[in-house]
Amino acid sequence: MVLGVLRRRLSRSASDAAPGLTVPLPSGAGAFGCEVVDFTGQPVGGVEVTVTALDSHRVVAHGTTDPYGLFMATLPPGTYSVMTVAEGLSPARETVDITAGAALPPTRITLESARQLELPPSGTWLFDPPHTAIRFIAKHVGMAHVHGRFTRFEGGIRVAPDMADSQVSVRIDASSIATGNKTRDNHLRSADFLDVERYPYIDFVSTRFVYRGGSKWTLHGTLTMHGTSRSVGLDTTYLGTVNGGYGQELRCAALAKAELHREDFTLNWRSMLARGIAVVGPTVQLELDVQAMYRTHDTPTPPE
């Protein structure tokens, strides 16, 4: 659980040196800060910062830099991935190790000017589950946010010669929902929410890609959940293609986000409130952090 997200203006010396952060630390917590600048060295405000725990793939902090390009967070000890994304600039990812009682010196992150990334080769790309996360954030009624993820899923991308004609299919095992609370997870699997016995899968099948400039795309498609299908658009950032992994496989990566309204899928929030059931709020932020491996030129099999 995030212990706090703090932002404050840091005084700058001519050398931009900072021996460390002076922040009040809760017991057992550590802290880190980053200063995001562009390729000319100027601070960039409004940069989206996502901090993910590497052991659980869980988002533990999310926010934007202040007008001086600064972002700070206090976190439990552990190893975290820090992703920074800004319009018109190439995204960057850093890894930080947090130690209890220690405040790391602020890290300067330089975002280069976005270039038109080379699109992945035509063919089939299959999701790599160990390096892919499907997460969600929902407002716990009257309280803090609930962070969760689905641990079992499969999917693929058929990249067409014209990217606009490409297709994505994802199948999620609804019973694999995990929020870190066994009682809440069992309730979310029940007929009050996902009703996994009647509707064991959550499916997404794309209809088209729409280019938005730079590395941005909108992925339109149909999401089927709880027996109901709705059209949704995923705001997608393409992160590029590399040779990586133990076998040096060709991989591509992307980050996709969408806001879902529970009542669109007949999960009646108001009815549950009237019955005294208040687990999560009416909207859910969905995030897919995807790595896919190049396999064949065959079309991926869509969910049935």
Secondary structure, DSSP 4 states (H G I P E B T S, - for coil): ---EEE--PPP--TT-----------TT-EEEEEEEEETTS-B-TT-EEEEEETTTTEEEEEEE--TTSEEEEEE-SEEEEEEEE-TTB--EEEEEEE-TT-BPPPEEEEEPBP--PPPPPSEEEEE-GGG-EEEEEEEPTTS-EEEEEE--EEEEEEE-SSGGG-EEEEEEEGGGEE-S-HHHHHHHHSTTTT-TTT--EEEEEEEEEEEEETTEEEEEEEEEETTEEEEEEEEEEEEEEEEETTTTEEEEEEEEEEEEEGGGGT--HHHHHHTT--SS-SEEEEEEEEEEEE--SSPPPPP-
